[in-house]
């Protein structure tokens, strides 16, 4: 099974955005050497501890530092862009790194309402974007396949047609339906909706095959994954992420979601209510030694029929992160 990484570009405690990018550069080069299939960047805005607001720019950086992995956006949040601009950016990326570019598309804006207004440069009443129309238009632009008479058919992109690998992101039936409608690969965010991952990933495959697309269905499942030499070490490494997601669930502000260091997390004093929320969040995580993690992934491969597992990166420091990625690659090759 293929294995890959989704990078949020965390600004670790006590570090700067510049250091976050240096950490990502180091991680990219390690992952490329360890056989990871692809390396994606998220899109988030109005955040103080995450530096992944421009996944396409990060992809250009990633492409120059790697030779084998696919580089991608997980994802381009469609409400924030015009289809033409998405097509232009990914045509440029595909020209720079042929056959290595993944365009993952999301239905949400990846931010709060105020930032959404600022991104779209409007103070007028927000109009819901028709995501299906956006996807269709992006495909038309990249593949030079506008139907005759379409009002945009004369728009040009140098060197087109292009065909980057196109994925639909989702954590619900909405993204799944668009993936099956357009015959796209599907990346399911199991860290966001663990309770439906098996059901919806199976449904994706069933609907895709029923549509009669020429391509075969292809699914990715992302989870927060923490692996270490021992189960105890893995739990220690995962604790800052568990606390962060517990706080998020309780409505904490973005500046309160800074990942604690592993030492600070180890000394965190949970209230009974917090412990209950932490327990509710367990399904978002895969935590353990290599044998335990491998067994959990094999079970997901069997039940959800996935083609690829993706680490949603929530490590709290660079040293633990790099060691975890090295161990994960080793267990996946075993």
RODOZA-518336 format. One record per residue (C-alpha): x, y, z; residue in one letter. Coordinates in nm, 3 decimals, decimal comma, padded with zeros to 5 digits, always signed. Last residue first. Layout:
N
(site (X; Y; Z); a) ...
This chain:
334
(site (+00,812; -00,454; +00,584); x) (site (+00,798; -00,151; +00,353); x) (site (+00,518; +00,012; +00,554); x) (site (+00,702; -00,052; +00,879); x) (site (+01,019; +00,115; +00,754); x) (site (+00,836; +00,415; +00,613); x) (site (+00,662; +00,462; +00,948); x) (site (+00,986; +00,435; +01,142); x) (site (+01,150; +00,705; +00,930); x) (site (+00,843; +00,927; +00,957); x) (site (+00,834; +00,892; +01,335); x) (site (+01,204; +00,976; +01,364); x) (site (+01,154; +01,288; +01,154); x) (site (+00,855; +01,402; +01,359); x) (site (+01,015; +01,335; +01,696); x) (site (+01,315; +01,552; +01,602); x) (site (+01,101; +01,823; +01,443); x) (site (+00,871; +01,894; +01,734); x) (site (+00,500; +01,871; +01,816); x) (site (+00,389; +01,613; +01,559); x) (site (+00,054; +01,688; +01,399); x) (site (+00,109; +01,568; +01,042); x) (site (-00,194; +01,406; +00,881); x) (site (-00,018; +01,085; +00,778); x) (site (-00,168; +00,947; +00,459); x) (site (-00,264; +00,583; +00,394); x) (site (-00,311; +00,464; +00,037); x) (site (-00,519; +00,226; -00,173); x) (site (-00,809; +00,199; +00,071); x) (site (-01,050; -00,095; +00,087); x) (site (-01,224; +00,048; +00,396); x) (site (-01,238; -00,282; +00,588); x) (site (-00,922; -00,456; +00,467); x) (site (-00,698; -00,150; +00,426); x) (site (-00,829; -00,022; +00,757); x) (site (-00,731; -00,350; +00,925); x) (site (-00,388; -00,336; +00,762); x) (site (-00,347; +00,015; +00,896); x) (site (-00,429; -00,092; +01,250); x) (site (-00,188; -00,388; +01,232); x) (site (+00,094; -00,170; +01,098); x) (site (+00,044; +00,079; +01,381); x) (site (+00,062; -00,193; +01,646); x) (site (+00,371; -00,356; +01,495); x) (site (+00,552; -00,023; +01,453); x) (site (+00,483; +00,092; +01,812); x) (site (+00,164; +00,280; +01,879); x) (site (-00,081; +00,554; +01,791); x) (site (-00,339; +00,581; +01,512); x) (site (-00,554; +00,884; +01,584); x) (site (-00,886; +01,042; +01,486); x) (site (-01,076; +00,759; +01,653); x) (site (-00,948; +00,863; +01,996); x) (site (-01,135; +01,196; +01,985); x) (site (-01,417; +01,087; +02,217); x) (site (-01,158; +00,982; +02,476); x) (site (-00,998; +01,326; +02,467); x) (site (-01,343; +01,477; +02,515); x) (site (-01,402; +01,266; +02,827); x) (site (-01,057; +01,352; +02,963); x) (site (-01,132; +01,720; +02,911); x) (site (-01,455; +01,692; +03,111); x) (site (-01,274; +01,512; +03,396); x) (site (-01,016; +01,793; +03,402); x) (site (-00,675; +01,714; +03,257); x) (site (-00,355; +01,835; +03,426); x) (site (-00,087; +01,866; +03,159); x) (site (+00,256; +01,748; +03,277); x) (site (+00,320; +01,515; +02,982); x) (site (+00,193; +01,787; +02,749); x) (site (+00,456; +02,029; +02,874); x) (site (+00,729; +01,772; +02,810); x) (site (+00,596; +01,686; +02,464); x) (site (+00,598; +02,056; +02,381); x) (site (+00,255; +02,211; +02,362); x) (site (+00,104; +02,264; +02,018); x) (site (-00,032; +02,614; +01,980); x) (site (-00,412; +02,591; +01,984); x) (site (-00,471; +02,890; +02,215); x) (site (-00,384; +03,142; +01,942); x) (site (-00,657; +02,987; +01,726); x) (site (-00,926; +03,048; +01,988); x) (site (-01,051; +02,750; +02,190); x) (site (-01,397; +02,611; +02,112); x) (site (-01,401; +02,295; +02,327); x) (site (-01,338; +02,072; +02,023); x) (site (-01,032; +02,281; +01,944); x) (site (-00,907; +02,234; +02,300); x) (site (-00,939; +01,854; +02,270); x) (site (-00,771; +01,872; +01,932); x) (site (-00,471; +02,053; +02,081); x) (site (-00,457; +01,820; +02,382); x) (site (-00,456; +01,512; +02,158); x) (site (-00,190; +01,668; +01,939); x) (site (+00,034; +01,741; +02,239); x) (site (-00,022; +01,381; +02,363); x) (site (+00,083; +01,205; +02,043); x) (site (+00,457; +01,195; +02,116); x) (site (+00,404; +01,053; +02,468); x) (site (+00,160; +00,795; +02,332); x) (site (+00,423; +00,693; +02,077); x) (site (+00,692; +00,669; +02,346); x) (site (+00,471; +00,441; +02,557); x) (site (+00,388; +00,220; +02,261); x) (site (+00,757; +00,165; +02,197); x) (site (+00,992; +00,244; +01,911); x) (site (+00,771; +00,527; +01,796); x) (site (+00,470; +00,577; +01,569); x) (site (+00,218; +00,859; +01,571); x) (site (-00,048; +00,882; +01,302); x) (site (-00,318; +01,150; +01,277); x) (site (-00,527; +01,002; +00,998); x) (site (-00,563; +01,041; +00,621); x) (site (-00,735; +00,781; +00,403); x) (site (-00,660; +00,778; +00,031); x) (site (-00,883; +00,623; -00,233); x) (site (-00,845; +00,529; -00,599); x) (site (-01,131; +00,425; -00,825); x) (site (-01,028; +00,283; -01,163); x) (site (-01,031; +00,503; -01,470); x) (site (-01,275; +00,454; -01,758); x) (site (-01,572; +00,561; -01,545); x) (site (-01,875; +00,327; -01,539); x) (site (-02,082; +00,525; -01,289); x) (site (-02,149; +00,206; -01,089); x) (site (-01,776; +00,162; -01,032); x) (site (-01,750; +00,506; -00,878); x) (site (-02,063; +00,453; -00,668); x) (site (-01,934; +00,129; -00,515); x) (site (-01,583; +00,261; -00,459); x) (site (-01,709; +00,577; -00,293); x) (site (-01,954; +00,378; -00,078); x) (site (-01,666; +00,171; +00,057); x) (site (-01,484; +00,489; +00,152); x) (site (-01,803; +00,627; +00,305); x) (site (-01,873; +00,331; +00,535); x) (site (-01,513; +00,282; +00,649); x) (site (-01,454; +00,651; +00,719); x) (site (-01,783; +00,720; +00,893); x) (site (-01,681; +00,735; +01,260); x) (site (-01,338; +00,880; +01,187); x) (site (-01,471; +01,214; +01,061); x) (site (-01,202; +01,481; +01,089); x) (site (-00,888; +01,267; +01,126); x) (site (-01,040; +01,032; +00,868); x) (site (-01,010; +01,304; +00,606); x) (site (-01,102; +01,107; +00,293); x) (site (-00,899; +01,156; -00,024); x) (site (-01,089; +01,051; -00,337); x) (site (-00,958; +00,999; -00,691); x) (site (-01,183; +01,164; -00,945); x) (site (-01,441; +01,017; -01,183); x) (site (-01,634; +01,343; -01,214); x) (site (-01,959; +01,230; -01,048); x) (site (-01,781; +00,980; -00,819); x) (site (-01,551; +01,241; -00,671); x) (site (-01,835; +01,495; -00,648); x) (site (-02,051; +01,251; -00,451); x) (site (-01,765; +01,167; -00,213); x) (site (-01,703; +01,533; -00,138); x) (site (-02,062; +01,578; -00,029); x) (site (-02,097; +01,238; +00,143); x) (site (-01,870; +01,350; +00,424); x) (site (-01,505; +01,402; +00,518); x) (site (-01,393; +01,510; +00,174); x) (site (-01,118; +01,586; -00,069); x) (site (-01,161; +01,533; -00,441); x) (site (-00,842; +01,437; -00,621); x) (site (-00,702; +01,532; -00,960); x) (site (-00,368; +01,403; -01,085); x) (site (-00,248; +01,679; -01,316); x) (site (-00,372; +01,665; -01,675); x) (site (-00,251; +01,951; -01,891); x) (site (-00,378; +02,058; -02,232); x) (site (-00,241; +02,323; -02,249); x) (site (+00,102; +02,467; -02,327); x) (site (+00,011; +02,827; -02,259); x) (site (-00,331; +02,869; -02,098); x) (site (-00,592; +03,031; -02,319); x) (site (-00,940; +03,174; -02,279); x) (site (-01,144; +03,139; -02,602); x) (site (-01,380; +02,877; -02,455); x) (site (-01,493; +03,102; -02,171); x) (site (-01,849; +03,179; -02,292); x) (site (-01,907; +02,814; -02,390); x) (site (-02,026; +02,804; -02,753); x) (site (-01,853; +02,481; -02,841); x) (site (-01,786; +02,267; -02,534); x) (site (-01,471; +02,354; -02,343); x) (site (-01,215; +02,074; -02,366); x) (site (-00,879; +02,244; -02,342); x) (site (-00,771; +01,986; -02,080); x) (site (-00,667; +02,232; -01,810); x) (site (-00,940; +02,489; -01,873); x) (site (-01,226; +02,238; -01,917); x) (site (-01,119; +02,044; -01,605); x) (site (-01,112; +02,365; -01,401); x) (site (-01,458; +02,454; -01,536); x) (site (-01,603; +02,118; -01,435); x) (site (-01,457; +02,152; -01,086); x) (site (-01,603; +02,501; -01,044); x) (site (-01,946; +02,393; -01,168); x) (site (-01,949; +02,103; -00,922); x) (site (-01,849; +02,337; -00,641); x) (site (-02,144; +02,571; -00,688); x) (site (-02,027; +02,856; -00,467); x) (site (-02,265; +02,988; -00,204); x) (site (-02,318; +03,361; -00,230); x) (site (-02,189; +03,575; +00,056); x) (site (-02,381; +03,898; +00,103); x) (site (-02,160; +04,184; -00,003); x) (site (-01,840; +04,282; +00,173); x) (site (-01,628; +04,135; -00,104); x) (site (-01,260; +04,073; -00,156); x) (site (-01,294; +03,692; -00,179); x) (site (-01,008; +03,631; +00,061); x) (site (-01,128; +03,901; +00,301); x) (site (-01,482; +03,758; +00,309); x) (site (-01,347; +03,410; +00,377); x) (site (-01,120; +03,553; +00,646); x) (site (-01,424; +03,693; +00,825); x) (site (-01,625; +03,370; +00,789); x) (site (-01,360; +03,139; +00,932); x) (site (-01,107; +02,933; +00,740); x) (site (-01,051; +02,638; +00,512); x) (site (-01,298; +02,766; +00,252); x) (site (-01,487; +02,437; +00,225); x) (site (-01,545; +02,225; -00,087); x) (site (-01,191; +02,094; -00,119); x) (site (-00,978; +02,013; -00,421); x) (site (-00,661; +01,803; -00,437); x) (site (-00,451; +01,880; -00,743); x) (site (-00,157; +01,641; -00,746); x) (site (+00,155; +01,722; -00,950); x) (site (+00,435; +01,471; -01,022); x) (site (+00,368; +01,385; -01,388); x) (site (+00,565; +01,686; -01,513); x) (site (+00,726; +01,908; -01,249); x) (site (+00,766; +02,260; -01,390); x) (site (+00,501; +02,227; -01,661); x) (site (+00,264; +02,063; -01,411); x) (site (+00,324; +02,345; -01,164); x) (site (+00,252; +02,611; -01,426); x) (site (-00,061; +02,429; -01,542); x) (site (-00,155; +02,403; -01,176); x) (site (-00,140; +02,778; -01,125); x) (site (-00,328; +02,857; -01,445); x) (site (-00,603; +02,602; -01,372); x) (site (-00,655; +02,734; -01,019); x) (site (-00,669; +03,088; -01,159); x) (site (-00,931; +02,989; -01,419); x) (site (-01,143; +02,810; -01,159); x) (site (-01,166; +03,132; -00,955); x) (site (-01,042; +03,092; -00,602); x) (site (-01,131; +03,102; -00,231); x) (site (-01,449; +02,891; -00,256); x) (site (-01,235; +02,612; -00,412); x) (site (-01,014; +02,524; -00,117); x) (site (-00,702; +02,391; -00,288); x) (site (-00,624; +02,093; -00,077); x) (site (-00,460; +01,880; +00,018); x) (site (-00,239; +02,042; -00,235); x) (site (+00,024; +01,831; -00,402); x) (site (+00,372; +01,706; -00,463); x) (site (+00,431; +01,359; -00,603); x) (site (+00,750; +01,206; -00,474); x) (site (+01,054; +01,122; -00,687); x) (site (+01,293; +01,416; -00,722); x) (site (+01,251; +01,648; -00,426); x) (site (+01,374; +01,994; -00,325); x) (site (+01,259; +02,194; -00,629); x) (site (+00,916; +02,032; -00,624); x) (site (+00,866; +02,109; -00,258); x) (site (+00,922; +02,481; -00,304); x) (site (+00,677; +02,488; -00,595); x) (site (+00,433; +02,287; -00,384); x) (site (+00,464; +02,540; -00,102); x) (site (+00,351; +02,810; -00,344); x) (site (+00,052; +02,594; -00,446); x) (site (-00,032; +02,526; -00,081); x) (site (-00,065; +02,894; +00,009); x) (site (-00,196; +02,939; +00,365); x) (site (+00,021; +02,664; +00,510); x) (site (+00,190; +02,845; +00,800); x) (site (+00,002; +02,706; +01,102); x) (site (+00,049; +02,855; +01,451); x) (site (-00,122; +03,193; +01,412); x) (site (-00,415; +03,095; +01,192); x) (site (-00,628; +03,334; +00,984); x) (site (-00,607; +03,101; +00,685); x) (site (-00,560; +02,730; +00,626); x) (site (-00,474; +02,536; +00,309); x) (site (-00,312; +02,196; +00,360); x) (site (+00,009; +02,078; +00,195); x) (site (+00,066; +01,743; +00,030); x) (site (+00,363; +01,506; +00,001); x) (site (+00,323; +01,200; -00,219); x) (site (+00,431; +00,837; -00,253); x) (site (+00,672; +00,823; +00,041); x) (site (+00,973; +00,611; -00,053); x) (site (+01,216; +00,702; +00,224); x) (site (+01,442; +00,939; +00,025); x) (site (+01,153; +01,166; -00,073); x) (site (+01,032; +01,167; +00,287); x) (site (+01,373; +01,281; +00,413); x) (site (+01,394; +01,559; +00,157); x) (site (+01,048; +01,684; +00,236); x) (site (+01,106; +01,669; +00,612); x) (site (+01,415; +01,889; +00,590); x) (site (+01,234; +02,145; +00,373); x) (site (+00,934; +02,135; +00,610); x) (site (+01,157; +02,207; +00,910); x) (site (+01,316; +02,499; +00,724); x) (site (+00,968; +02,629; +00,649); x) (site (+00,870; +02,610; +01,017); x) (site (+01,198; +02,783; +01,104); x) (site (+01,099; +03,081; +00,887); x) (site (+00,756; +03,085; +01,051); x) (site (+00,934; +03,120; +01,385); x) (site (+01,002; +02,878; +01,672); x) (site (+00,931; +02,881; +02,047); x) (site (+00,656; +02,619; +02,020); x) (site (+00,647; +02,467; +01,674); x) (site (+00,512; +02,660; +01,379); x) (site (+00,317; +02,386; +01,207); x) (site (+00,349; +02,348; +00,832); x) (site (+00,012; +02,169; +00,793); x) (site (+00,182; +01,883; +00,606); x) (site (-00,016; +01,587; +00,468); x) (site (+00,219; +01,292; +00,418); x) (site (+00,216; +00,971; +00,212); x) (site (+00,195; +00,592; +00,208); x) (site (+00,121; +00,353; -00,078); x) (site (+00,000; +00,000; +00,000); x) 
